[in-house]
Amino acid sequence: MPENRINPRAIFWICVLALFTAALSFSIRTGASGAIKAALLDPAVPLHSGEMIAAALGNSFLGFALSLIVLSPLLDTLGTKRVVLFCSACFIAGPLLILAAPHMGDIDAVYATLMVGMVVSGFGWGAMEASVNPMTAALYPEDKTHRLNVLHAWWPAGIVAGGLLSVLVFQQLELSWEVLIALIPIPALIFGAWALTQEFPHTESTSLGVPFGEMIAEPFKHPGFWIFPAIMFLTASTELAPGSWVDIALTQTTGMPGILVLVYVSAIMFVMRHFAGTLEKRFSDIGMLWFCTVPAGIGLYALSLANSPATALVAATLWAFGVCFMWPTMLAAAARRYPRSGAWGIGLLGFAGAMAIYLVLPQIGKIYDQAKLAKAGGSEAFAALQPGPQLQDVLAYAAEQSFQAIAVIPMALFVIFGALALVERRRKRKLQPA
């Protein structure tokens, strides 16, 4: 491919817009989840509606994981341009399926269509991760941590945009959730059309001359590689699982739309990710992640206790400082240590992160449902509750229990990152000349 036909700046901003669209989609689905639950699930299955909406939201992560694990190793074979266009198509088709769900008839058909729409939206998300991270690593091979964090700064920017749109649609304009979902395809059309005009470079492993078979085998040659997907499972559970649950849970406990907490957290993350390169040079990537686990754990636990807008924002500030660097820095850390694994290696980490949310989010919903029934005194007692202070207390207790269940994960990460930082420091000392 002639190098003079590649416009790195345009490619990077197409990657940014694709990632922004994925975040906007995630934020809008989260912002609309309470309204979808109330409109479609509460009337038909009130005792299990929390678990069911959590499973539906989690299905987008299943689509994310499946498309990511399939497309990552085939990125250069299929062509990055085709993968980006597939991403655009999924962010158009997925929302259309979600919009079609209420018109499918009985609750089984409605729920099935909703689930398929979430999966297809997840396909777009996975295609985005499969393409934009290797592209950024290939465009900036000597500056991965900084550039991947700058790229992923647009994830919280998309969250902010989607959250504010959610508040505008529901609180100010008092429109239906369908209007909100219908906004997702707009940026998808834009970056898809822009991608049609560009030529895309090869990934870093291909540029290094690594054959396809060797790229696939690379992670299996290095047992240490598999530490990173395992850690990614936990870091994603710390960041994205609570992010998917805030609207349903915190709206019940803080007296403000929970999506606004996510908007606030995302605004902090957008700013902080631009400083990742400076922090990495001072502390190392693993050292930076180690420090992040402390505010992440304290913030999550504090969110479970928040009972007002003020306490929610204080807790959210700590959580934001904890999780803001986790996803992109994990990708950069693995790419730096195992560059010959290419898009496949990066994809394995993303797959682990996506599967974490797919598995964890329904469990959070189950904890929520079990807690609300226990607090109410059983399923019959809960079904008899009318809207009012008593129901509010029950749902607030359920939200508290669901958040406290996640707060233990950063504690485990503190030990893991600390051990990894110690091992790598000792290894560097042994390699230094006497």
Disulfide bonds with the S-S distance in Angstrom:
none
